């Protein structure tokens, strides 16, 4: 495994609304946050105008926390450029062996679950 990666969550795409969804209007995504369950599962539902690649809309992804997002992206096939879904966090997605992987960088480390 790549050095400096810390497992964060499993992202599961869904087409059905789920209890506890949070809407992220600027991204066109509805998310059930990973910290809403004891297993770190994040459900994601995408609006039609959402610009997320089809592979992220249809294939589960693993997410890892990193200390330096730019360094983690070096040499990788970036499929979603760095962006900020919420205050204090930056994320980006890569394609690794045909599967989407998300990297997250926090301005301030999150409180442990």
C-alpha positions in Angstrom: 0.0 0.0 0.0 1.1 3.5 -0.7 2.9 5.2 2.2 1.0 7.6 4.4 -2.5 6.4 3.6 -5.0 6.0 6.4 -8.3 4.2 5.7 -11.2 6.6 6.0 -14.4 5.1 4.5 -16.1 3.0 1.9 -18.2 5.0 -0.6 -21.3 3.3 -2.1 -23.2 4.8 -5.0 -27.0 4.6 -4.8 -29.9 5.7 -6.9 -32.4 5.6 -4.0 -32.8 8.3 -1.4 -31.6 7.2 2.0 -32.4 8.4 5.5 -30.0 11.0 6.8 -28.9 12.3 3.4 -27.1 15.6 3.3 -27.3 17.6 0.1 -24.2 19.2 -1.3 -25.7 21.6 -3.8 -22.5 22.9 -5.4 -21.5 19.3 -6.3 -25.0 17.9 -7.1 -24.6 15.1 -4.6 -26.7 13.7 -1.8 -24.5 12.0 0.9 -25.2 9.9 3.9 -22.0 10.8 5.9 -19.5 8.0 6.7 -19.6 8.9 10.4 -23.4 8.3 10.6 -22.8 4.5 11.0 -20.3 2.4 12.9 -18.7 0.9 9.7 -17.6 4.1 7.9 -20.0 3.6 5.0 -20.8 6.7 2.9 -23.8 6.4 0.5 -23.7 8.8 -2.4 -26.6 9.7 -4.8 -25.9 11.9 -7.8 -28.1 14.5 -9.4 -28.3 14.3 -13.3 -26.3 17.4 -13.8 -23.5 16.2 -11.4 -20.2 16.2 -13.3 -18.8 13.1 -11.5 -17.4 10.5 -13.8 -19.6 7.5 -14.5 -17.2 5.1 -12.7 -17.6 7.0 -9.4 -21.4 7.1 -10.0 -21.5 3.3 -10.5 -18.6 1.7 -8.7 -17.8 1.7 -4.9 -14.7 3.6 -3.8 -12.3 3.4 -1.0 -11.2 6.6 0.7 -8.0 7.3 2.5 -6.9 10.3 4.6 -3.6 11.8 3.5 -1.4 14.5 5.0 -0.5 16.1 1.6 -3.1 15.8 -1.2 -0.8 17.0 -3.9 1.9 14.6 -3.0 -0.6 11.7 -2.9 -1.7 12.6 -6.4 1.8 12.6 -7.9 2.0 10.0 -10.7 -1.6 9.0 -10.4 -4.4 9.1 -12.9 -6.6 11.9 -11.4 -10.3 11.5 -12.4 -11.7 14.2 -10.0 -9.5 17.2 -9.4 -8.9 18.5 -5.9 -12.0 20.2 -4.6 -13.7 21.1 -1.3 -17.0 19.3 -0.6 -17.2 21.0 2.9 -15.2 23.5 5.0 -11.8 22.2 6.2 -11.5 19.3 3.8 -10.1 18.8 0.3 -10.6 15.7 -1.8 -9.6 14.2 -5.1 -10.2 10.9 -6.9 -7.8 8.7 -8.8 -8.3 5.6 -10.9 -6.2 2.7 -9.6 -6.3 -0.6 -11.4 -9.6 0.4 -12.9 -11.2 1.3 -9.6 -11.9 4.8 -8.0 -10.0 5.8 -4.9 -10.6 9.0 -3.0 -7.9 10.9 -1.0 -9.0 13.4 1.7 -6.8 16.1 3.3 -8.1 17.9 6.4 -7.0 21.4 7.4 -7.6 20.3 11.0 -7.5 16.6 11.8 -11.0 15.2 12.5 -11.9 14.0 15.9 -11.4 10.2 16.1 -14.6 8.1 15.8 
